[in-house]
C-alpha cells in the first residue's frame, strides 16, 4: 500500500493484492482497508452487495500507471438535454433529481471483437491511429466542466509495409481520467478482443475530489482498486452519469472513430445519488455521434433502463458494417 504522486498534482493510493482465497464478506474492516476494498456508506447497501459479489470473481492486483497523452474533449451537446448529438461521444446518459447530485456510477461491457481504421474523409490514412474508447463516467454534461471516467480504449492503424500495402495494428489500453487535471493508462491489466470489462466509480462520503475506482476484466478474472485524490480546484458536480464510446483526436486534428462494429452493449447501467436514490437510463436518454454534416457516425439505443447499445453506422467508404 502506498501513495503515488502522479502528473498535474494528482495523488493515488494503491493497495497490496489480497491473498488467495480472500473473502470480502468475511474480512474485517481493517483487512478490507489494507487491500483497498472499503465498505460503501449505508445508503449504498445495494451497491455494496453487488460489488462484494463481483469481487469474489477477481484476482486483485495493485495497479501501475503511466501518463496518457489523449484527453477527453468535452462535447458541445446539441441540444442541451437528451437525446443529444456530438462529434465525439455516443452512448447513454442520465441525470439526478434536482438538489441530489450523483455519487457513483457502474457499468459492464464487452470490448469489440474486431476494429478497423476508419475515416470521415474519402480514405483512411496509413500510419495514423484511429480509436474507440469505451468507458463509464460522472459529469461532462449539464453545465459541468469536469468528468471522472474509467474504461479501455482500442487504437488501430493501417501500418505501411515495404513494397506497398498495409497491415492492421491494434492495441487495447485500459485507462482512467479526471478531467481537466489528468489522464493515465493502467499498464498491468491486459485486455484484448471480446474481453468483458466492468467498472465502478464511487466518490468518498462527504467529498467531491476523492474517489475509489474499480476496473475488472471479467474474462481474465483480473481486477484492481485504487483511490484518486484530485488536485486543488478539481471536483465533481455530480450532474450526470454516462456510458460512452468516444472518438479521440490522436494523429488527426478532429476526433476519428475506429470502425468498432455494431451492438456493443453497456449493461448494469446504474448510478446513485448522495441521498441514496437509485438512478438509471429511465431519467436520461441517448447521445449520438455525428459528422459536420449531421450524418450519424455512431448510434445509441436504449434497450432497458439499465442497458444501452452503441453501433458504428458511418459507412461512407466501406459500406455497411456488421
Residue pairs with C-beta under 8 A, 6 or more apart in sequence:
1 13
1 14
1 15
1 16
1 34
1 36
2 13
2 14
3 11
3 12
3 13
4 11
4 12
4 13
4 14
4 65
5 11
6 12
6 65
6 67
6 182
6 184
7 67
7 182
7 184
8 181
8 182
8 231
9 181
9 230
9 231
9 232
10 178
10 181
10 182
10 184
10 228
10 229
10 230
10 231
11 228
11 229
12 65
12 226
12 227
12 228
12 229
13 36
13 226
13 227
13 229
14 36
14 62
14 63
14 226
15 34
15 35
15 36
15 37
15 62
15 225
15 226
16 34
16 35
16 62
17 35
17 59
17 60
17 61
17 62
18 31
18 35
18 37
18 60
22 31
22 35
22 60
23 56
24 32
24 37
24 52
24 55
24 56
25 52
25 56
27 35
27 37
29 39
32 38
32 39
35 60
35 225
36 212
36 225
36 226
36 227
37 55
37 60
37 225
38 212
39 48
40 47
40 48
40 51
40 104
40 202
41 205
41 276
43 272
43 275
43 276
44 103
44 104
44 202
44 272
44 276
46 278
47 104
47 106
47 200
47 202
47 270
47 272
50 106
50 268
51 106
51 200
51 214
54 198
54 216
54 223
55 223
57 216
57 218
57 221
57 223
58 216
58 221
58 222
58 223
59 221
59 222
59 223
60 223
60 224
60 225
61 188
61 189
61 222
61 223
61 224
62 224
63 186
63 188
63 189
63 224
63 226
64 186
64 187
64 188
65 184
65 185
65 186
65 187
66 184
66 185
66 187
67 182
67 183
67 184
67 185
68 173
68 175
68 177
68 183
68 184
68 185
69 183
69 250
70 131
70 133
70 153
70 183
70 248
70 250
71 177
71 179
71 183
72 140
72 147
72 149
72 177
72 179
72 183
72 246
72 248
73 88
73 248
73 249
73 255
74 140
74 145
74 147
74 179
75 84
75 86
75 87
75 88
75 89
75 140
75 141
75 287
76 86
76 87
77 84
77 85
77 86
77 141
77 287
78 84
78 85
78 86
80 142
81 285
82 93
82 284
82 285
82 286
82 287
83 285
83 286
83 287
83 288
84 93
84 141
84 285
84 286
84 287
84 288
85 287
85 288
85 289
85 290
85 294
86 287
86 288
86 289
86 290
87 247
87 254
87 255
87 289
87 290
87 291
87 292
87 297
88 246
88 247
88 248
88 255
88 257
88 289
89 140
89 242
89 244
89 245
89 246
89 287
89 289
90 244
90 245
90 246
90 287
90 288
90 289
90 297
90 298
90 299
90 300
90 310
91 242
91 243
91 244
91 245
91 266
91 286
91 287
91 300
91 308
91 310
92 242
92 243
92 266
92 269
92 281
92 284
92 285
92 286
92 287
92 300
92 302
92 308
93 141
93 240
93 241
93 242
93 243
93 284
93 285
93 286
93 287
94 240
94 241
94 242
94 269
94 271
94 279
94 280
94 281
94 282
94 283
94 284
95 142
95 239
95 240
95 279
95 283
95 284
96 102
96 238
96 239
96 240
96 271
96 273
96 277
96 279
96 283
97 273
97 277
97 279
97 283
100 273
100 274
100 275
100 277
101 236
101 237
101 238
101 239
101 273
101 274
102 138
102 238
102 239
102 240
102 241
102 271
102 272
102 273
102 274
102 279
103 202
103 203
103 238
103 272
103 273
103 274
104 138
104 200
104 201
104 202
104 203
104 271
104 272
105 136
105 137
105 138
105 200
105 201
105 241
105 242
105 270
105 271
106 136
106 198
106 199
106 200
106 201
106 268
106 269
106 270
106 271
107 136
107 198
107 199
107 243
107 266
107 267
107 268
107 269
107 270
108 196
108 197
108 198
108 199
108 218
108 266
108 267
108 268
109 134
109 196
109 197
109 198
109 243
109 264
109 265
109 266
109 267
110 194
110 195
110 196
110 197
110 264
110 265
111 134
111 152
111 154
111 172
111 191
111 192
111 193
111 194
111 195
111 196
111 197
111 264
112 132
112 154
112 193
112 194
112 260
112 261
112 264
113 193
113 194
113 261
114 193
114 261
115 132
115 154
115 156
115 170
115 258
115 259
115 260
115 261
116 156
116 168
116 258
116 259
116 318
117 124
117 125
117 128
117 130
117 156
117 157
117 158
117 168
117 258
117 259
118 124
118 130
118 256
118 257
118 258
118 259
118 312
118 314
118 318
119 125
119 130
119 256
119 317
120 254
120 256
120 291
120 297
120 314
120 316
122 316
122 317
123 317
124 130
124 158
124 317
125 158
125 252
126 157
126 158
126 159
126 160
126 166
127 157
127 158
127 159
127 160
128 157
128 158
128 250
128 251
128 252
128 256
129 155
129 156
129 157
129 250
129 251
130 155
130 156
130 157
130 250
130 256
130 257
130 258
130 259
131 153
131 154
131 155
131 156
131 246
131 247
131 248
131 250
131 256
131 257
131 258
132 153
132 154
132 245
132 246
132 247
132 257
132 258
132 260
132 312
133 151
133 152
133 153
133 154
133 175
133 244
133 245
133 246
133 247
133 248
134 151
134 152
134 153
134 154
134 197
134 244
134 245
134 246
134 264
135 149
135 150
135 151
135 152
135 175
135 199
135 243
135 244
135 246
136 149
136 150
136 151
136 199
136 201
136 241
136 242
136 243
136 244
136 266
137 147
137 148
137 149
137 150
137 151
137 201
137 241
137 242
137 244
138 147
138 148
138 149
138 201
138 203
138 236
138 238
138 240
138 241
138 271
139 146
139 147
139 148
139 236
139 237
139 238
139 239
139 240
140 146
140 147
140 149
140 179
140 240
140 242
141 239
141 240
141 242
142 239
142 240
143 237
143 239
144 236
144 237
144 239
144 240
145 180
146 178
146 179
146 180
146 234
146 235
146 236
146 237
147 177
147 178
147 179
148 176
148 177
148 178
148 179
148 201
148 211
148 228
148 236
149 176
149 177
149 201
149 242
149 244
150 174
150 175
150 176
150 177
150 199
150 201
150 213
150 215
151 174
151 175
151 176
151 197
151 199
151 215
152 172
152 173
152 174
152 175
152 191
152 197
153 172
153 173
153 175
153 246
153 248
154 170
154 171
154 172
154 173
154 258
154 260
155 170
155 171
155 173
155 250
155 258
156 168
156 169
156 170
156 171
156 258
157 168
157 169
158 166
158 167
158 168
158 169
159 166
159 167
159 168
159 169
160 166
161 167
170 193
172 190
172 191
172 192
172 193
172 195
173 185
173 191
174 185
174 186
174 189
174 191
174 197
174 215
175 183
175 184
175 185
175 186
176 183
176 184
176 186
176 213
176 215
176 228
177 183
177 184
178 211
178 228
178 230
178 234
180 234
181 230
181 231
181 234
186 215
186 224
189 215
189 217
189 222
189 224
190 217
190 220
190 222
191 197
191 217
194 219
195 217
195 218
195 219
195 220
196 217
196 218
196 219
197 215
197 216
197 217
197 218
198 214
198 215
198 216
198 218
198 268
199 213
199 214
199 215
199 216
200 212
200 213
200 214
201 211
201 212
201 213
201 214
202 211
202 212
203 210
203 211
203 236
203 238
204 210
204 211
204 212
204 227
208 235
208 236
208 237
208 238
209 229
209 230
209 234
209 235
209 236
210 227
210 228
210 229
210 230
211 227
211 228
211 236
212 225
212 226
212 227
212 228
213 225
213 226
213 227
213 228
214 223
214 224
214 225
215 223
215 224
216 222
216 223
216 224
217 223
238 273
238 274
240 284
241 271
241 279
242 287
243 266
243 269
243 308
244 287
245 257
245 260
245 264
245 289
245 298
245 310
246 255
247 255
247 256
247 257
247 258
247 289
247 297
247 298
248 255
248 256
249 255
249 256
250 256
257 289
257 297
257 298
257 312
257 314
259 312
259 318
259 321
260 312
261 311
261 312
261 321
261 322
262 311
262 312
262 313
262 321
262 322
263 309
263 311
264 309
264 310
264 311
265 303
265 307
265 308
265 309
265 310
266 307
266 308
266 309
266 310
267 306
267 307
268 306
269 280
269 281
269 305
269 306
269 307
269 308
270 278
270 279
270 280
270 306
271 278
271 279
271 280
272 278
272 279
273 279
280 305
280 306
281 302
281 304
281 305
281 306
281 307
281 308
282 305
285 302
286 300
286 301
286 302
286 308
287 300
288 296
288 298
288 299
288 300
289 296
289 297
289 298
289 299
290 296
290 297
291 297
291 314
295 314
296 313
296 314
297 312
297 313
297 314
298 310
298 311
298 312
298 313
298 314
299 310
299 311
299 313
300 308
300 309
300 310
300 311
301 308
301 309
301 311
302 308
303 309
312 321
313 321
315 321
